[in-house]
Amino acid sequence: MMVNETMKNQYKILGHHAPGPRMTKAAAFLLATALSVPVFVLLNCIAWLVG
C-alpha cells in the first residue's frame, strides 16, 4: 500500500462522502515555520558556543 492511497479514499460521514484530507498552503507554511525556527535557534546557539 502506498502512502498516498489513504489520502485519496473518500470517507462516509453522516451519510455523505467526504474527501480525504489535504494539506493547504497555509498548513504547509505553518509546518515549515514551526520546523525552521527551532532549527535556526539551535544552529545559532551552536555557532555562538563554537565561535
Secondary structure, DSSP 4 states (H G I P E B T S, - for coil): --HHHHHHPPEEETTEEEPPP---HHHHHHHHHHHHHHHHHHHHHHHHHH-
